[in-house]
Amino acid sequence: MDARPTGDHAGWTRDAYSSVEADATGGVYSNALGAESAARVRAAYGSNYDRLREVKRRWDPDNLFRLNQNIDPS
């Protein structure tokens, strides 16, 4: 069974996505992250990730504040 949605709304959504896909940056909006993989969190913070990890190591080495879009200090 094909789990992809069908119908006019699904086709419209696919067409809309296709029309803007070329302009997409591939980035991730950090406020929209939930329980994401470490790779998605890294993508959200981009070139700032390594610097943010150093800040986290200094100020929260035990990872107490981990229920957000977490940057693992380890």
PDB file with one MODEL, atoms N, CA, C and O in Angstrom:
MODEL        1
ATOM      1  N   MET A   1       0.836  -1.181   0.000  1.00  0.00           N
ATOM      2  CA  MET A   1       0.000   0.000   0.000  1.00  0.00           C
ATOM      3  C   MET A   1       0.880   1.242   0.000  1.00  0.00           C
ATOM      4  O   MET A   1       1.852   1.319   0.751  1.00  0.00           O
ATOM      5  N   ASP A   2       0.545   2.202  -0.830  1.00  0.00           N
ATOM      6  CA  ASP A   2       1.283   3.462  -0.917  1.00  0.00           C
ATOM      7  C   ASP A   2       0.801   4.385   0.198  1.00  0.00           C
ATOM      8  O   ASP A   2      -0.378   4.733   0.256  1.00  0.00           O
ATOM      9  N   ALA A   3       1.708   4.777   1.075  1.00  0.00           N
ATOM     10  CA  ALA A   3       1.330   5.628   2.212  1.00  0.00           C
ATOM     11  C   ALA A   3       1.316   7.112   1.861  1.00  0.00           C
ATOM     12  O   ALA A   3       0.953   7.940   2.696  1.00  0.00           O
ATOM     13  N   ARG A   4       1.706   7.457   0.637  1.00  0.00           N
ATOM     14  CA  ARG A   4       1.709   8.867   0.253  1.00  0.00           C
ATOM     15  C   ARG A   4       0.289   9.388   0.100  1.00  0.00           C
ATOM     16  O   ARG A   4      -0.570   8.702  -0.454  1.00  0.00           O
ATOM     17  N   PRO A   5       0.037  10.604   0.593  1.00  0.00           N
ATOM     18  CA  PRO A   5      -1.301  11.195   0.430  1.00  0.00           C
ATOM     19  C   PRO A   5      -1.625  11.407  -1.043  1.00  0.00           C
ATOM     20  O   PRO A   5      -0.733  11.647  -1.857  1.00  0.00           O
ATOM     21  N   THR A   6      -2.884  11.318  -1.370  1.00  0.00           N
ATOM     22  CA  THR A   6      -3.324  11.532  -2.746  1.00  0.00           C
ATOM     23  C   THR A   6      -4.406  12.604  -2.758  1.00  0.00           C
ATOM     24  O   THR A   6      -4.838  13.085  -1.710  1.00  0.00           O
ATOM     25  N   GLY A   7      -4.825  12.961  -3.939  1.00  0.00           N
ATOM     26  CA  GLY A   7      -5.894  13.946  -4.079  1.00  0.00           C
ATOM     27  C   GLY A   7      -5.342  15.296  -4.494  1.00  0.00           C
ATOM     28  O   GLY A   7      -4.131  15.487  -4.601  1.00  0.00           O
ATOM     29  N   ASP A   8      -6.249  16.224  -4.724  1.00  0.00           N
ATOM     30  CA  ASP A   8      -5.871  17.553  -5.195  1.00  0.00           C
ATOM     31  C   ASP A   8      -4.936  18.271  -4.228  1.00  0.00           C
ATOM     32  O   ASP A   8      -3.962  18.892  -4.652  1.00  0.00           O
ATOM     33  N   HIS A   9      -5.228  18.189  -2.923  1.00  0.00           N
ATOM     34  CA  HIS A   9      -4.398  18.903  -1.949  1.00  0.00           C
ATOM     35  C   HIS A   9      -2.973  18.358  -1.924  1.00  0.00           C
ATOM     36  O   HIS A   9      -2.022  19.123  -1.762  1.00  0.00           O
ATOM     37  N   ALA A  10      -2.818  17.050  -2.082  1.00  0.00           N
ATOM     38  CA  ALA A  10      -1.478  16.464  -2.082  1.00  0.00           C
ATOM     39  C   ALA A  10      -0.720  16.870  -3.342  1.00  0.00           C
ATOM     40  O   ALA A  10       0.464  17.198  -3.276  1.00  0.00           O
ATOM     41  N   GLY A  11      -1.391  16.849  -4.473  1.00  0.00           N
ATOM     42  CA  GLY A  11      -0.746  17.258  -5.727  1.00  0.00           C
ATOM     43  C   GLY A  11      -0.343  18.722  -5.699  1.00  0.00           C
ATOM     44  O   GLY A  11       0.744  19.086  -6.148  1.00  0.00           O
ATOM     45  N   TRP A  12      -1.232  19.566  -5.166  1.00  0.00           N
ATOM     46  CA  TRP A  12      -0.926  20.990  -5.061  1.00  0.00           C
ATOM     47  C   TRP A  12       0.293  21.202  -4.170  1.00  0.00           C
ATOM     48  O   TRP A  12       1.170  22.003  -4.494  1.00  0.00           O
ATOM     49  N   THR A  13       0.349  20.490  -3.058  1.00  0.00           N
ATOM     50  CA  THR A  13       1.473  20.631  -2.132  1.00  0.00           C
ATOM     51  C   THR A  13       2.777  20.203  -2.791  1.00  0.00           C
ATOM     52  O   THR A  13       3.788  20.895  -2.661  1.00  0.00           O
ATOM     53  N   ARG A  14       2.772  19.085  -3.488  1.00  0.00           N
ATOM     54  CA  ARG A  14       3.981  18.634  -4.182  1.00  0.00           C
ATOM     55  C   ARG A  14       4.417  19.644  -5.246  1.00  0.00           C
ATOM     56  O   ARG A  14       5.605  19.942  -5.372  1.00  0.00           O
ATOM     57  N   ASP A  15       3.461  20.166  -6.006  1.00  0.00           N
ATOM     58  CA  ASP A  15       3.791  21.157  -7.037  1.00  0.00           C
ATOM     59  C   ASP A  15       4.367  22.431  -6.418  1.00  0.00           C
ATOM     60  O   ASP A  15       5.337  22.991  -6.929  1.00  0.00           O
ATOM     61  N   ALA A  16       3.769  22.884  -5.319  1.00  0.00           N
ATOM     62  CA  ALA A  16       4.265  24.090  -4.645  1.00  0.00           C
ATOM     63  C   ALA A  16       5.685  23.867  -4.135  1.00  0.00           C
ATOM     64  O   ALA A  16       6.550  24.728  -4.294  1.00  0.00           O
ATOM     65  N   TYR A  17       5.920  22.718  -3.527  1.00  0.00           N
ATOM     66  CA  TYR A  17       7.262  22.412  -3.018  1.00  0.00           C
ATOM     67  C   TYR A  17       8.273  22.359  -4.165  1.00  0.00           C
ATOM     68  O   TYR A  17       9.375  22.895  -4.046  1.00  0.00           O
ATOM     69  N   SER A  18       7.908  21.727  -5.253  1.00  0.00           N
ATOM     70  CA  SER A  18       8.811  21.628  -6.401  1.00  0.00           C
ATOM     71  C   SER A  18       9.175  22.999  -6.952  1.00  0.00           C
ATOM     72  O   SER A  18      10.299  23.209  -7.409  1.00  0.00           O
ATOM     73  N   SER A  19       8.229  23.930  -6.911  1.00  0.00           N
ATOM     74  CA  SER A  19       8.493  25.255  -7.480  1.00  0.00           C
ATOM     75  C   SER A  19       9.448  26.091  -6.624  1.00  0.00           C
ATOM     76  O   SER A  19      10.093  27.000  -7.147  1.00  0.00           O
ATOM     77  N   VAL A  20       9.554  25.808  -5.330  1.00  0.00           N
ATOM     78  CA  VAL A  20      10.458  26.583  -4.472  1.00  0.00           C
ATOM     79  C   VAL A  20      11.703  25.800  -4.054  1.00  0.00           C
ATOM     80  O   VAL A  20      12.614  26.365  -3.449  1.00  0.00           O
ATOM     81  N   GLU A  21      11.748  24.523  -4.368  1.00  0.00           N
ATOM     82  CA  GLU A  21      12.848  23.666  -3.921  1.00  0.00           C
ATOM     83  C   GLU A  21      14.210  24.168  -4.393  1.00  0.00           C
ATOM     84  O   GLU A  21      15.190  24.059  -3.655  1.00  0.00           O
ATOM     85  N   ALA A  22      14.291  24.705  -5.582  1.00  0.00           N
ATOM     86  CA  ALA A  22      15.567  25.182  -6.115  1.00  0.00           C
ATOM     87  C   ALA A  22      16.137  26.336  -5.296  1.00  0.00           C
ATOM     88  O   ALA A  22      17.351  26.535  -5.276  1.00  0.00           O
ATOM     89  N   ASP A  23      15.284  27.093  -4.626  1.00  0.00           N
ATOM     90  CA  ASP A  23      15.732  28.231  -3.827  1.00  0.00           C
ATOM     91  C   ASP A  23      15.946  27.889  -2.360  1.00  0.00           C
ATOM     92  O   ASP A  23      16.357  28.749  -1.580  1.00  0.00           O
ATOM     93  N   ALA A  24      15.677  26.661  -1.977  1.00  0.00           N
ATOM     94  CA  ALA A  24      15.836  26.251  -0.582  1.00  0.00           C
ATOM     95  C   ALA A  24      17.320  26.195  -0.213  1.00  0.00           C
ATOM     96  O   ALA A  24      18.159  25.826  -1.034  1.00  0.00           O
ATOM     97  N   THR A  25      17.623  26.554   0.993  1.00  0.00           N
ATOM     98  CA  THR A  25      19.012  26.572   1.446  1.00  0.00           C
ATOM     99  C   THR A  25      19.456  25.247   2.037  1.00  0.00           C
ATOM    100  O   THR A  25      20.654  24.995   2.163  1.00  0.00           O
ATOM    101  N   GLY A  26      18.505  24.398   2.401  1.00  0.00           N
ATOM    102  CA  GLY A  26      18.850  23.152   3.063  1.00  0.00           C
ATOM    103  C   GLY A  26      19.014  23.322   4.558  1.00  0.00           C
ATOM    104  O   GLY A  26      19.338  22.368   5.265  1.00  0.00           O
ATOM    105  N   GLY A  27      18.792  24.538   5.044  1.00  0.00           N
ATOM    106  CA  GLY A  27      18.933  24.814   6.466  1.00  0.00           C
ATOM    107  C   GLY A  27      17.747  24.317   7.267  1.00  0.00           C
ATOM    108  O   GLY A  27      16.770  23.808   6.718  1.00  0.00           O
ATOM    109  N   VAL A  28      17.851  24.472   8.548  1.00  0.00           N
ATOM    110  CA  VAL A  28      16.814  24.018   9.466  1.00  0.00           C
ATOM    111  C   VAL A  28      16.466  25.191  10.380  1.00  0.00           C
ATOM    112  O   VAL A  28      17.359  25.891  10.860  1.00  0.00           O
ATOM    113  N   TYR A  29      15.189  25.406  10.619  1.00  0.00           N
ATOM    114  CA  TYR A  29      14.741  26.455  11.526  1.00  0.00           C
ATOM    115  C   TYR A  29      14.784  25.901  12.936  1.00  0.00           C
ATOM    116  O   TYR A  29      14.042  24.971  13.254  1.00  0.00           O
ATOM    117  N   SER A  30      15.629  26.448  13.782  1.00  0.00           N
ATOM    118  CA  SER A  30      15.865  25.863  15.103  1.00  0.00           C
ATOM    119  C   SER A  30      14.639  25.861  15.997  1.00  0.00           C
ATOM    120  O   SER A  30      14.502  24.966  16.830  1.00  0.00           O
ATOM    121  N   ASN A  31      13.743  26.825  15.858  1.00  0.00           N
ATOM    122  CA  ASN A  31      12.550  26.845  16.710  1.00  0.00           C
ATOM    123  C   ASN A  31      11.538  25.776  16.322  1.00  0.00           C
ATOM    124  O   ASN A  31      10.599  25.519  17.075  1.00  0.00           O
ATOM    125  N   ALA A  32      11.710  25.155  15.174  1.00  0.00           N
ATOM    126  CA  ALA A  32      10.783  24.118  14.739  1.00  0.00           C
ATOM    127  C   ALA A  32      11.307  22.717  15.044  1.00  0.00           C
ATOM    128  O   ALA A  32      10.656  21.730  14.701  1.00  0.00           O
ATOM    129  N   LEU A  33      12.458  22.615  15.675  1.00  0.00           N
ATOM    130  CA  LEU A  33      13.011  21.306  16.001  1.00  0.00           C
ATOM    131  C   LEU A  33      12.302  20.712  17.206  1.00  0.00           C
ATOM    132  O   LEU A  33      11.919  21.426  18.134  1.00  0.00           O
ATOM    133  N   GLY A  34      12.137  19.424  17.179  1.00  0.00           N
ATOM    134  CA  GLY A  34      11.605  18.687  18.320  1.00  0.00           C
ATOM    135  C   GLY A  34      12.686  17.742  18.802  1.00  0.00           C
ATOM    136  O   GLY A  34      13.806  18.158  19.098  1.00  0.00           O
ATOM    137  N   ALA A  35      12.347  16.481  18.876  1.00  0.00           N
ATOM    138  CA  ALA A  35      13.318  15.450  19.258  1.00  0.00           C
ATOM    139  C   ALA A  35      14.039  15.011  17.985  1.00  0.00           C
ATOM    140  O   ALA A  35      13.787  13.933  17.446  1.00  0.00           O
ATOM    141  N   GLU A  36      14.929  15.862  17.529  1.00  0.00           N
ATOM    142  CA  GLU A  36      15.609  15.637  16.255  1.00  0.00           C
ATOM    143  C   GLU A  36      16.949  14.948  16.453  1.00  0.00           C
ATOM    144  O   GLU A  36      17.456  14.851  17.571  1.00  0.00           O
ATOM    145  N   SER A  37      17.500  14.485  15.381  1.00  0.00           N
ATOM    146  CA  SER A  37      18.823  13.876  15.420  1.00  0.00           C
ATOM    147  C   SER A  37      19.880  14.962  15.616  1.00  0.00           C
ATOM    148  O   SER A  37      19.638  16.143  15.370  1.00  0.00           O
ATOM    149  N   ALA A  38      21.037  14.533  16.057  1.00  0.00           N
ATOM    150  CA  ALA A  38      22.147  15.471  16.264  1.00  0.00           C
ATOM    151  C   ALA A  38      22.516  16.175  14.959  1.00  0.00           C
ATOM    152  O   ALA A  38      22.918  17.338  14.977  1.00  0.00           O
ATOM    153  N   ALA A  39      22.386  15.491  13.844  1.00  0.00           N
ATOM    154  CA  ALA A  39      22.722  16.101  12.543  1.00  0.00           C
ATOM    155  C   ALA A  39      21.776  17.254  12.215  1.00  0.00           C
ATOM    156  O   ALA A  39      22.210  18.270  11.673  1.00  0.00           O
ATOM    157  N   ARG A  40      20.493  17.111  12.535  1.00  0.00           N
ATOM    158  CA  ARG A  40      19.532  18.194  12.274  1.00  0.00           C
ATOM    159  C   ARG A  40      19.787  19.391  13.181  1.00  0.00           C
ATOM    160  O   ARG A  40      19.650  20.538  12.755  1.00  0.00           O
ATOM    161  N   VAL A  41      20.159  19.124  14.434  1.00  0.00           N
ATOM    162  CA  VAL A  41      20.481  20.216  15.352  1.00  0.00           C
ATOM    163  C   VAL A  41      21.722  20.949  14.841  1.00  0.00           C
ATOM    164  O   VAL A  41      21.757  22.179  14.836  1.00  0.00           O
ATOM    165  N   ARG A  42      22.735  20.200  14.412  1.00  0.00           N
ATOM    166  CA  ARG A  42      23.953  20.810  13.861  1.00  0.00           C
ATOM    167  C   ARG A  42      23.607  21.657  12.634  1.00  0.00           C
ATOM    168  O   ARG A  42      24.128  22.761  12.481  1.00  0.00           O
ATOM    169  N   ALA A  43      22.750  21.159  11.775  1.00  0.00           N
ATOM    170  CA  ALA A  43      22.356  21.905  10.573  1.00  0.00           C
ATOM    171  C   ALA A  43      21.626  23.192  10.942  1.00  0.00           C
ATOM    172  O   ALA A  43      21.786  24.207  10.264  1.00  0.00           O
ATOM    173  N   ALA A  44      20.834  23.163  12.000  1.00  0.00           N
ATOM    174  CA  ALA A  44      20.084  24.346  12.411  1.00  0.00           C
ATOM    175  C   ALA A  44      21.005  25.476  12.839  1.00  0.00           C
ATOM    176  O   ALA A  44      20.738  26.642  12.550  1.00  0.00           O
ATOM    177  N   TYR A  45      22.079  25.138  13.521  1.00  0.00           N
ATOM    178  CA  TYR A  45      22.994  26.163  14.032  1.00  0.00           C
ATOM    179  C   TYR A  45      24.134  26.466  13.069  1.00  0.00           C
ATOM    180  O   TYR A  45      24.870  27.432  13.270  1.00  0.00           O
ATOM    181  N   GLY A  46      24.289  25.669  12.045  1.00  0.00           N
ATOM    182  CA  GLY A  46      25.267  25.938  10.996  1.00  0.00           C
ATOM    183  C   GLY A  46      26.676  26.162  11.505  1.00  0.00           C
ATOM    184  O   GLY A  46      27.185  25.395  12.322  1.00  0.00           O
ATOM    185  N   SER A  47      27.297  27.217  11.017  1.00  0.00           N
ATOM    186  CA  SER A  47      28.702  27.495  11.353  1.00  0.00           C
ATOM    187  C   SER A  47      28.876  27.925  12.809  1.00  0.00           C
ATOM    188  O   SER A  47      30.007  27.997  13.288  1.00  0.00           O
ATOM    189  N   ASN A  48      27.799  28.210  13.516  1.00  0.00           N
ATOM    190  CA  ASN A  48      27.880  28.589  14.930  1.00  0.00           C
ATOM    191  C   ASN A  48      27.898  27.391  15.874  1.00  0.00           C
ATOM    192  O   ASN A  48      28.148  27.551  17.069  1.00  0.00           O
ATOM    193  N   TYR A  49      27.640  26.204  15.357  1.00  0.00           N
ATOM    194  CA  TYR A  49      27.485  25.032  16.209  1.00  0.00           C
ATOM    195  C   TYR A  49      28.708  24.769  17.088  1.00  0.00           C
ATOM    196  O   TYR A  49      28.564  24.569  18.294  1.00  0.00           O
ATOM    197  N   ASP A  50      29.891  24.767  16.513  1.00  0.00           N
ATOM    198  CA  ASP A  50      31.106  24.467  17.290  1.00  0.00           C
ATOM    199  C   ASP A  50      31.335  25.499  18.392  1.00  0.00           C
ATOM    200  O   ASP A  50      31.731  25.143  19.501  1.00  0.00           O
ATOM    201  N   ARG A  51      31.091  26.762  18.095  1.00  0.00           N
ATOM    202  CA  ARG A  51      31.237  27.815  19.108  1.00  0.00           C
ATOM    203  C   ARG A  51      30.202  27.647  20.212  1.00  0.00           C
ATOM    204  O   ARG A  51      30.519  27.823  21.388  1.00  0.00           O
ATOM    205  N   LEU A  52      28.976  27.309  19.850  1.00  0.00           N
ATOM    206  CA  LEU A  52      27.935  27.080  20.845  1.00  0.00           C
ATOM    207  C   LEU A  52      28.243  25.863  21.711  1.00  0.00           C
ATOM    208  O   LEU A  52      27.925  25.849  22.900  1.00  0.00           O
ATOM    209  N   ARG A  53      28.848  24.864  21.132  1.00  0.00           N
ATOM    210  CA  ARG A  53      29.236  23.683  21.905  1.00  0.00           C
ATOM    211  C   ARG A  53      30.288  24.051  22.956  1.00  0.00           C
ATOM    212  O   ARG A  53      30.246  23.551  24.081  1.00  0.00           O
ATOM    213  N   GLU A  54      31.217  24.911  22.593  1.00  0.00           N
ATOM    214  CA  GLU A  54      32.227  25.355  23.564  1.00  0.00           C
ATOM    215  C   GLU A  54      31.577  26.131  24.706  1.00  0.00           C
ATOM    216  O   GLU A  54      31.953  25.956  25.865  1.00  0.00           O
ATOM    217  N   VAL A  55      30.621  26.972  24.397  1.00  0.00           N
ATOM    218  CA  VAL A  55      29.892  27.714  25.441  1.00  0.00           C
ATOM    219  C   VAL A  55      29.149  26.732  26.342  1.00  0.00           C
ATOM    220  O   VAL A  55      29.149  26.879  27.565  1.00  0.00           O
ATOM    221  N   LYS A  56      28.525  25.742  25.739  1.00  0.00           N
ATOM    222  CA  LYS A  56      27.790  24.739  26.515  1.00  0.00           C
ATOM    223  C   LYS A  56      28.741  23.960  27.425  1.00  0.00           C
ATOM    224  O   LYS A  56      28.405  23.689  28.578  1.00  0.00           O
ATOM    225  N   ARG A  57      29.906  23.604  26.930  1.00  0.00           N
ATOM    226  CA  ARG A  57      30.889  22.888  27.757  1.00  0.00           C
ATOM    227  C   ARG A  57      31.291  23.711  28.975  1.00  0.00           C
ATOM    228  O   ARG A  57      31.491  23.171  30.063  1.00  0.00           O
ATOM    229  N   ARG A  58      31.406  25.015  28.782  1.00  0.00           N
ATOM    230  CA  ARG A  58      31.854  25.885  29.864  1.00  0.00           C
ATOM    231  C   ARG A  58      30.755  26.119  30.896  1.00  0.00           C
ATOM    232  O   ARG A  58      31.012  26.068  32.098  1.00  0.00           O
ATOM    233  N   TRP A  59      29.517  26.379  30.426  1.00  0.00           N
ATOM    234  CA  TRP A  59      28.459  26.823  31.323  1.00  0.00           C
ATOM    235  C   TRP A  59      27.480  25.721  31.731  1.00  0.00           C
ATOM    236  O   TRP A  59      26.777  25.868  32.731  1.00  0.00           O
ATOM    237  N   ASP A  60      27.422  24.645  30.993  1.00  0.00           N
ATOM    238  CA  ASP A  60      26.504  23.548  31.321  1.00  0.00           C
ATOM    239  C   ASP A  60      27.149  22.203  30.993  1.00  0.00           C
ATOM    240  O   ASP A  60      26.620  21.452  30.173  1.00  0.00           O
ATOM    241  N   PRO A  61      28.281  21.890  31.620  1.00  0.00           N
ATOM    242  CA  PRO A  61      29.009  20.660  31.277  1.00  0.00           C
ATOM    243  C   PRO A  61      28.236  19.385  31.598  1.00  0.00           C
ATOM    244  O   PRO A  61      28.493  18.344  30.992  1.00  0.00           O
ATOM    245  N   ASP A  62      27.292  19.444  32.541  1.00  0.00           N
ATOM    246  CA  ASP A  62      26.502  18.261  32.883  1.00  0.00           C
ATOM    247  C   ASP A  62      25.226  18.150  32.052  1.00  0.00           C
ATOM    248  O   ASP A  62      24.424  17.238  32.255  1.00  0.00           O
ATOM    249  N   ASN A  63      25.043  19.070  31.125  1.00  0.00           N
ATOM    250  CA  ASN A  63      23.910  19.072  30.201  1.00  0.00           C
ATOM    251  C   ASN A  63      22.565  19.120  30.935  1.00  0.00           C
ATOM    252  O   ASN A  63      21.616  18.435  30.555  1.00  0.00           O
ATOM    253  N   LEU A  64      22.499  19.932  31.982  1.00  0.00           N
ATOM    254  CA  LEU A  64      21.260  20.103  32.737  1.00  0.00           C
ATOM    255  C   LEU A  64      20.148  20.653  31.842  1.00  0.00           C
ATOM    256  O   LEU A  64      19.010  20.188  31.909  1.00  0.00           O
ATOM    257  N   PHE A  65      20.474  21.636  31.009  1.00  0.00           N
ATOM    258  CA  PHE A  65      19.499  22.257  30.104  1.00  0.00           C
ATOM    259  C   PHE A  65      19.508  21.506  28.774  1.00  0.00           C
ATOM    260  O   PHE A  65      20.087  21.971  27.792  1.00  0.00           O
ATOM    261  N   ARG A  66      18.865  20.345  28.753  1.00  0.00           N
ATOM    262  CA  ARG A  66      18.918  19.466  27.590  1.00  0.00           C
ATOM    263  C   ARG A  66      17.552  19.237  26.955  1.00  0.00           C
ATOM    264  O   ARG A  66      17.444  18.479  25.991  1.00  0.00           O
ATOM    265  N   LEU A  67      16.513  19.872  27.474  1.00  0.00           N
ATOM    266  CA  LEU A  67      15.174  19.619  26.969  1.00  0.00           C
ATOM    267  C   LEU A  67      14.781  20.581  25.859  1.00  0.00           C
ATOM    268  O   LEU A  67      13.601  20.685  25.523  1.00  0.00           O
ATOM    269  N   ASN A  68      15.716  21.263  25.305  1.00  0.00           N
ATOM    270  CA  ASN A  68      15.481  22.165  24.196  1.00  0.00           C
ATOM    271  C   ASN A  68      16.139  21.567  22.954  1.00  0.00           C
ATOM    272  O   ASN A  68      16.393  20.364  22.910  1.00  0.00           O
ATOM    273  N   GLN A  69      16.409  22.375  21.968  1.00  0.00           N
ATOM    274  CA  GLN A  69      17.152  21.918  20.791  1.00  0.00           C
ATOM    275  C   GLN A  69      18.601  21.766  21.258  1.00  0.00           C
ATOM    276  O   GLN A  69      19.430  22.654  21.063  1.00  0.00           O
ATOM    277  N   ASN A  70      18.876  20.649  21.862  1.00  0.00           N
ATOM    278  CA  ASN A  70      20.085  20.447  22.638  1.00  0.00           C
ATOM    279  C   ASN A  70      21.372  20.411  21.817  1.00  0.00           C
ATOM    280  O   ASN A  70      21.449  19.791  20.756  1.00  0.00           O
ATOM    281  N   ILE A  71      22.357  21.088  22.343  1.00  0.00           N
ATOM    282  CA  ILE A  71      23.722  20.968  21.867  1.00  0.00           C
ATOM    283  C   ILE A  71      24.452  20.177  22.929  1.00  0.00           C
ATOM    284  O   ILE A  71      24.652  20.659  24.044  1.00  0.00           O
ATOM    285  N   ASP A  72      24.845  18.978  22.591  1.00  0.00           N
ATOM    286  CA  ASP A  72      25.516  18.098  23.546  1.00  0.00           C
ATOM    287  C   ASP A  72      26.916  18.637  23.823  1.00  0.00           C
ATOM    288  O   ASP A  72      27.688  18.846  22.887  1.00  0.00           O
ATOM    289  N   PRO A  73      27.257  18.866  25.094  1.00  0.00           N
ATOM    290  CA  PRO A  73      28.569  19.444  25.403  1.00  0.00           C
ATOM    291  C   PRO A  73      29.725  18.456  25.260  1.00  0.00           C
ATOM    292  O   PRO A  73      30.883  18.873  25.272  1.00  0.00           O
ATOM    293  N   SER A  74      29.449  17.180  25.126  1.00  0.00           N
ATOM    294  CA  SER A  74      30.547  16.204  25.083  1.00  0.00           C
ATOM    295  C   SER A  74      31.250  16.127  23.762  1.00  0.00           C
ATOM    296  O   SER A  74      32.188  15.345  23.606  1.00  0.00           O
TER     297      SER A  74
ENDMDL
END
